[in-house]
Amino acid sequence: MALVRPHGKDRTLKVLLVHDEEKEEQLKRAEGLKKVPINSR
């Protein structure tokens, strides 16, 4: 299976993994976001 080239204005791959130090900060930030209920239907 081949990778799909990124599209959009950046056209670059983005690193989505964070290191342990930044992980705690991102988790705290995520707690403040609005929760959206999702179901399978």
PDB file of N, H, CA, C and O in Angstrom:
ATOM      1  N   MET A   1       0.848  -1.170   0.000  1.00  0.00           N
ATOM      2  CA  MET A   1       0.000   0.000   0.000  1.00  0.00           C
ATOM      3  C   MET A   1       0.898   1.240   0.000  1.00  0.00           C
ATOM      4  O   MET A   1       1.810   1.343   0.821  1.00  0.00           O
ATOM      5  N   ALA A   2       0.651   2.154  -0.892  1.00  0.00           N
ATOM      6  H   ALA A   2      -0.089   2.069  -1.559  1.00  0.00           H
ATOM      7  CA  ALA A   2       1.452   3.369  -0.990  1.00  0.00           C
ATOM      8  C   ALA A   2       0.852   4.473  -0.129  1.00  0.00           C
ATOM      9  O   ALA A   2      -0.355   4.504   0.108  1.00  0.00           O
ATOM     10  N   LEU A   3       1.697   5.366   0.328  1.00  0.00           N
ATOM     11  H   LEU A   3       2.678   5.341   0.135  1.00  0.00           H
ATOM     12  CA  LEU A   3       1.221   6.518   1.086  1.00  0.00           C
ATOM     13  C   LEU A   3       0.647   7.558   0.136  1.00  0.00           C
ATOM     14  O   LEU A   3       1.145   7.732  -0.977  1.00  0.00           O
ATOM     15  N   VAL A   4      -0.385   8.240   0.567  1.00  0.00           N
ATOM     16  H   VAL A   4      -0.789   8.099   1.471  1.00  0.00           H
ATOM     17  CA  VAL A   4      -0.983   9.310  -0.224  1.00  0.00           C
ATOM     18  C   VAL A   4      -0.210  10.587   0.051  1.00  0.00           C
ATOM     19  O   VAL A   4       0.064  10.913   1.206  1.00  0.00           O
ATOM     20  N   ARG A   5       0.143  11.307  -0.997  1.00  0.00           N
ATOM     21  H   ARG A   5      -0.079  11.042  -1.935  1.00  0.00           H
ATOM     22  CA  ARG A   5       0.862  12.571  -0.820  1.00  0.00           C
ATOM     23  C   ARG A   5      -0.029  13.556  -0.068  1.00  0.00           C
ATOM     24  O   ARG A   5      -1.239  13.590  -0.289  1.00  0.00           O
ATOM     25  N   PRO A   6       0.564  14.359   0.822  1.00  0.00           N
ATOM     26  CA  PRO A   6      -0.230  15.358   1.539  1.00  0.00           C
ATOM     27  C   PRO A   6      -0.797  16.381   0.558  1.00  0.00           C
ATOM     28  O   PRO A   6      -0.157  16.720  -0.437  1.00  0.00           O
ATOM     29  N   HIS A   7      -2.003  16.867   0.846  1.00  0.00           N
ATOM     30  H   HIS A   7      -2.523  16.591   1.654  1.00  0.00           H
ATOM     31  CA  HIS A   7      -2.599  17.884  -0.007  1.00  0.00           C
ATOM     32  C   HIS A   7      -2.978  19.090   0.838  1.00  0.00           C
ATOM     33  O   HIS A   7      -2.958  19.016   2.066  1.00  0.00           O
ATOM     34  N   GLY A   8      -3.312  20.164   0.214  1.00  0.00           N
ATOM     35  H   GLY A   8      -3.328  20.224  -0.784  1.00  0.00           H
ATOM     36  CA  GLY A   8      -3.583  21.410   0.915  1.00  0.00           C
ATOM     37  C   GLY A   8      -2.458  22.383   0.647  1.00  0.00           C
ATOM     38  O   GLY A   8      -1.553  22.101  -0.138  1.00  0.00           O
ATOM     39  N   LYS A   9      -2.517  23.542   1.309  1.00  0.00           N
ATOM     40  H   LYS A   9      -3.252  23.771   1.947  1.00  0.00           H
ATOM     41  CA  LYS A   9      -1.528  24.581   0.996  1.00  0.00           C
ATOM     42  C   LYS A   9      -0.127  24.247   1.501  1.00  0.00           C
ATOM     43  O   LYS A   9       0.856  24.676   0.896  1.00  0.00           O
ATOM     44  N   ASP A  10      -0.010  23.485   2.602  1.00  0.00           N
ATOM     45  H   ASP A  10      -0.809  23.136   3.093  1.00  0.00           H
ATOM     46  CA  ASP A  10       1.315  23.180   3.150  1.00  0.00           C
ATOM     47  C   ASP A  10       2.050  22.110   2.345  1.00  0.00           C
ATOM     48  O   ASP A  10       3.240  22.245   2.059  1.00  0.00           O
ATOM     49  N   ARG A  11       1.338  21.058   1.985  1.00  0.00           N
ATOM     50  H   ARG A  11       0.372  20.948   2.217  1.00  0.00           H
ATOM     51  CA  ARG A  11       1.900  19.917   1.250  1.00  0.00           C
ATOM     52  C   ARG A  11       3.132  19.323   1.929  1.00  0.00           C
ATOM     53  O   ARG A  11       4.057  18.857   1.264  1.00  0.00           O
ATOM     54  N   THR A  12       3.129  19.347   3.238  1.00  0.00           N
ATOM     55  H   THR A  12       2.377  19.725   3.778  1.00  0.00           H
ATOM     56  CA  THR A  12       4.212  18.731   4.001  1.00  0.00           C
ATOM     57  C   THR A  12       3.601  17.813   5.057  1.00  0.00           C
ATOM     58  O   THR A  12       2.484  18.041   5.523  1.00  0.00           O
ATOM     59  N   LEU A  13       4.336  16.790   5.422  1.00  0.00           N
ATOM     60  H   LEU A  13       5.243  16.605   5.044  1.00  0.00           H
ATOM     61  CA  LEU A  13       3.881  15.898   6.486  1.00  0.00           C
ATOM     62  C   LEU A  13       4.067  16.586   7.826  1.00  0.00           C
ATOM     63  O   LEU A  13       5.050  17.300   8.030  1.00  0.00           O
ATOM     64  N   LYS A  14       3.134  16.378   8.736  1.00  0.00           N
ATOM     65  H   LYS A  14       2.336  15.798   8.571  1.00  0.00           H
ATOM     66  CA  LYS A  14       3.211  16.983  10.057  1.00  0.00           C
ATOM     67  C   LYS A  14       3.430  15.890  11.097  1.00  0.00           C
ATOM     68  O   LYS A  14       2.760  14.858  11.071  1.00  0.00           O
ATOM     69  N   VAL A  15       4.353  16.115  11.997  1.00  0.00           N
ATOM     70  H   VAL A  15       4.898  16.953  12.019  1.00  0.00           H
ATOM     71  CA  VAL A  15       4.602  15.173  13.081  1.00  0.00           C
ATOM     72  C   VAL A  15       3.499  15.366  14.119  1.00  0.00           C
ATOM     73  O   VAL A  15       3.345  16.459  14.664  1.00  0.00           O
ATOM     74  N   LEU A  16       2.737  14.321  14.390  1.00  0.00           N
ATOM     75  H   LEU A  16       2.862  13.433  13.946  1.00  0.00           H
ATOM     76  CA  LEU A  16       1.617  14.426  15.315  1.00  0.00           C
ATOM     77  C   LEU A  16       1.920  13.816  16.681  1.00  0.00           C
ATOM     78  O   LEU A  16       1.109  13.932  17.599  1.00  0.00           O
ATOM     79  N   LEU A  17       3.068  13.172  16.828  1.00  0.00           N
ATOM     80  H   LEU A  17       3.728  13.078  16.082  1.00  0.00           H
ATOM     81  CA  LEU A  17       3.461  12.621  18.118  1.00  0.00           C
ATOM     82  C   LEU A  17       4.128  13.710  18.948  1.00  0.00           C
ATOM     83  O   LEU A  17       4.864  14.538  18.412  1.00  0.00           O
ATOM     84  N   VAL A  18       3.873  13.711  20.253  1.00  0.00           N
ATOM     85  H   VAL A  18       3.275  13.038  20.688  1.00  0.00           H
ATOM     86  CA  VAL A  18       4.503  14.696  21.131  1.00  0.00           C
ATOM     87  C   VAL A  18       5.351  13.973  22.169  1.00  0.00           C
ATOM     88  O   VAL A  18       5.096  12.814  22.498  1.00  0.00           O
ATOM     89  N   HIS A  19       6.344  14.656  22.671  1.00  0.00           N
ATOM     90  H   HIS A  19       6.552  15.597  22.403  1.00  0.00           H
ATOM     91  CA  HIS A  19       7.206  14.091  23.707  1.00  0.00           C
ATOM     92  C   HIS A  19       6.489  14.155  25.048  1.00  0.00           C
ATOM     93  O   HIS A  19       5.485  14.854  25.190  1.00  0.00           O
ATOM     94  N   ASP A  20       7.004  13.427  26.027  1.00  0.00           N
ATOM     95  H   ASP A  20       7.819  12.859  25.912  1.00  0.00           H
ATOM     96  CA  ASP A  20       6.355  13.319  27.335  1.00  0.00           C
ATOM     97  C   ASP A  20       6.105  14.674  27.988  1.00  0.00           C
ATOM     98  O   ASP A  20       5.054  14.885  28.594  1.00  0.00           O
ATOM     99  N   GLU A  21       7.071  15.601  27.868  1.00  0.00           N
ATOM    100  H   GLU A  21       7.924  15.429  27.376  1.00  0.00           H
ATOM    101  CA  GLU A  21       6.908  16.907  28.506  1.00  0.00           C
ATOM    102  C   GLU A  21       5.712  17.645  27.904  1.00  0.00           C
ATOM    103  O   GLU A  21       4.906  18.229  28.628  1.00  0.00           O
ATOM    104  N   GLU A  22       5.607  17.616  26.597  1.00  0.00           N
ATOM    105  H   GLU A  22       6.263  17.142  26.009  1.00  0.00           H
ATOM    106  CA  GLU A  22       4.533  18.337  25.921  1.00  0.00           C
ATOM    107  C   GLU A  22       3.201  17.595  26.038  1.00  0.00           C
ATOM    108  O   GLU A  22       2.137  18.205  25.936  1.00  0.00           O
ATOM    109  N   LYS A  23       3.262  16.288  26.251  1.00  0.00           N
ATOM    110  H   LYS A  23       4.126  15.793  26.334  1.00  0.00           H
ATOM    111  CA  LYS A  23       2.054  15.477  26.336  1.00  0.00           C
ATOM    112  C   LYS A  23       1.161  15.931  27.483  1.00  0.00           C
ATOM    113  O   LYS A  23      -0.050  16.065  27.311  1.00  0.00           O
ATOM    114  N   GLU A  24       1.749  16.168  28.647  1.00  0.00           N
ATOM    115  H   GLU A  24       2.734  16.059  28.787  1.00  0.00           H
ATOM    116  CA  GLU A  24       0.972  16.619  29.804  1.00  0.00           C
ATOM    117  C   GLU A  24       0.284  17.948  29.511  1.00  0.00           C
ATOM    118  O   GLU A  24      -0.881  18.144  29.858  1.00  0.00           O
ATOM    119  N   GLU A  25       1.009  18.852  28.874  1.00  0.00           N
ATOM    120  H   GLU A  25       1.956  18.693  28.592  1.00  0.00           H
ATOM    121  CA  GLU A  25       0.455  20.163  28.530  1.00  0.00           C
ATOM    122  C   GLU A  25      -0.721  20.010  27.552  1.00  0.00           C
ATOM    123  O   GLU A  25      -1.749  20.672  27.700  1.00  0.00           O
ATOM    124  N   GLN A  26      -0.563  19.147  26.571  1.00  0.00           N
ATOM    125  H   GLN A  26       0.272  18.609  26.451  1.00  0.00           H
ATOM    126  CA  GLN A  26      -1.615  18.941  25.581  1.00  0.00           C
ATOM    127  C   GLN A  26      -2.840  18.261  26.203  1.00  0.00           C
ATOM    128  O   GLN A  26      -3.970  18.568  25.825  1.00  0.00           O
ATOM    129  N   LEU A  27      -2.630  17.351  27.144  1.00  0.00           N
ATOM    130  H   LEU A  27      -1.712  17.101  27.451  1.00  0.00           H
ATOM    131  CA  LEU A  27      -3.758  16.704  27.815  1.00  0.00           C
ATOM    132  C   LEU A  27      -4.555  17.710  28.637  1.00  0.00           C
ATOM    133  O   LEU A  27      -5.785  17.662  28.650  1.00  0.00           O
ATOM    134  N   LYS A  28      -3.868  18.620  29.320  1.00  0.00           N
ATOM    135  H   LYS A  28      -2.869  18.660  29.308  1.00  0.00           H
ATOM    136  CA  LYS A  28      -4.556  19.662  30.088  1.00  0.00           C
ATOM    137  C   LYS A  28      -5.353  20.562  29.156  1.00  0.00           C
ATOM    138  O   LYS A  28      -6.478  20.953  29.465  1.00  0.00           O
ATOM    139  N   ARG A  29      -4.764  20.885  28.020  1.00  0.00           N
ATOM    140  H   ARG A  29      -3.850  20.567  27.768  1.00  0.00           H
ATOM    141  CA  ARG A  29      -5.443  21.728  27.035  1.00  0.00           C
ATOM    142  C   ARG A  29      -6.688  21.017  26.498  1.00  0.00           C
ATOM    143  O   ARG A  29      -7.730  21.644  26.308  1.00  0.00           O
ATOM    144  N   ALA A  30      -6.579  19.717  26.257  1.00  0.00           N
ATOM    145  H   ALA A  30      -5.733  19.207  26.411  1.00  0.00           H
ATOM    146  CA  ALA A  30      -7.690  18.943  25.710  1.00  0.00           C
ATOM    147  C   ALA A  30      -8.856  18.856  26.691  1.00  0.00           C
ATOM    148  O   ALA A  30     -10.012  18.789  26.273  1.00  0.00           O
ATOM    149  N   GLU A  31      -8.566  18.856  27.984  1.00  0.00           N
ATOM    150  H   GLU A  31      -7.627  18.910  28.324  1.00  0.00           H
ATOM    151  CA  GLU A  31      -9.635  18.787  28.984  1.00  0.00           C
ATOM    152  C   GLU A  31     -10.554  19.994  28.898  1.00  0.00           C
ATOM    153  O   GLU A  31     -11.733  19.896  29.239  1.00  0.00           O
ATOM    154  N   GLY A  32     -10.034  21.129  28.449  1.00  0.00           N
ATOM    155  H   GLY A  32      -9.077  21.209  28.172  1.00  0.00           H
ATOM    156  CA  GLY A  32     -10.829  22.347  28.353  1.00  0.00           C
ATOM    157  C   GLY A  32     -11.650  22.459  27.079  1.00  0.00           C
ATOM    158  O   GLY A  32     -12.451  23.383  26.942  1.00  0.00           O
ATOM    159  N   LEU A  33     -11.464  21.532  26.144  1.00  0.00           N
ATOM    160  H   LEU A  33     -10.813  20.781  26.256  1.00  0.00           H
ATOM    161  CA  LEU A  33     -12.207  21.590  24.889  1.00  0.00           C
ATOM    162  C   LEU A  33     -13.627  21.075  25.073  1.00  0.00           C
ATOM    163  O   LEU A  33     -13.899  20.259  25.953  1.00  0.00           O
ATOM    164  N   LYS A  34     -14.525  21.567  24.229  1.00  0.00           N
ATOM    165  H   LYS A  34     -14.304  22.230  23.514  1.00  0.00           H
ATOM    166  CA  LYS A  34     -15.914  21.136  24.272  1.00  0.00           C
ATOM    167  C   LYS A  34     -16.004  19.680  23.831  1.00  0.00           C
ATOM    168  O   LYS A  34     -15.388  19.289  22.840  1.00  0.00           O
ATOM    169  N   LYS A  35     -16.764  18.884  24.561  1.00  0.00           N
ATOM    170  H   LYS A  35     -17.265  19.201  25.366  1.00  0.00           H
ATOM    171  CA  LYS A  35     -16.941  17.475  24.220  1.00  0.00           C
ATOM    172  C   LYS A  35     -18.148  17.343  23.289  1.00  0.00           C
ATOM    173  O   LYS A  35     -19.230  17.850  23.585  1.00  0.00           O
ATOM    174  N   VAL A  36     -17.950  16.669  22.183  1.00  0.00           N
ATOM    175  H   VAL A  36     -17.071  16.257  21.944  1.00  0.00           H
ATOM    176  CA  VAL A  36     -19.005  16.479  21.197  1.00  0.00           C
ATOM    177  C   VAL A  36     -19.425  15.016  21.213  1.00  0.00           C
ATOM    178  O   VAL A  36     -18.611  14.133  20.942  1.00  0.00           O
ATOM    179  N   PRO A  37     -20.701  14.751  21.532  1.00  0.00           N
ATOM    180  CA  PRO A  37     -21.151  13.359  21.548  1.00  0.00           C
ATOM    181  C   PRO A  37     -21.215  12.801  20.122  1.00  0.00           C
ATOM    182  O   PRO A  37     -21.681  13.468  19.198  1.00  0.00           O
ATOM    183  N   ILE A  38     -20.742  11.580  19.971  1.00  0.00           N
ATOM    184  H   ILE A  38     -20.364  11.039  20.722  1.00  0.00           H
ATOM    185  CA  ILE A  38     -20.740  10.923  18.662  1.00  0.00           C
ATOM    186  C   ILE A  38     -21.313   9.526  18.834  1.00  0.00           C
ATOM    187  O   ILE A  38     -20.983   8.817  19.785  1.00  0.00           O
ATOM    188  N   ASN A  39     -22.175   9.143  17.904  1.00  0.00           N
ATOM    189  H   ASN A  39     -22.444   9.720  17.132  1.00  0.00           H
ATOM    190  CA  ASN A  39     -22.676   7.774  17.927  1.00  0.00           C
ATOM    191  C   ASN A  39     -22.464   7.142  16.558  1.00  0.00           C
ATOM    192  O   ASN A  39     -22.032   7.814  15.622  1.00  0.00           O
ATOM    193  N   SER A  40     -22.763   5.871  16.442  1.00  0.00           N
ATOM    194  H   SER A  40     -23.115   5.325  17.203  1.00  0.00           H
ATOM    195  CA  SER A  40     -22.491   5.143  15.205  1.00  0.00           C
ATOM    196  C   SER A  40     -23.585   5.312  14.154  1.00  0.00           C
ATOM    197  O   SER A  40     -23.447   4.812  13.038  1.00  0.00           O
ATOM    198  N   ARG A  41     -24.636   5.988  14.484  1.00  0.00           N
ATOM    199  H   ARG A  41     -24.748   6.395  15.390  1.00  0.00           H
ATOM    200  CA  ARG A  41     -25.722   6.158  13.512  1.00  0.00           C
ATOM    201  C   ARG A  41     -25.750   7.528  13.040  1.00  0.00           C
ATOM    202  O   ARG A  41     -26.593   7.879  12.215  1.00  0.00           O
TER     203      ARG A  41
END
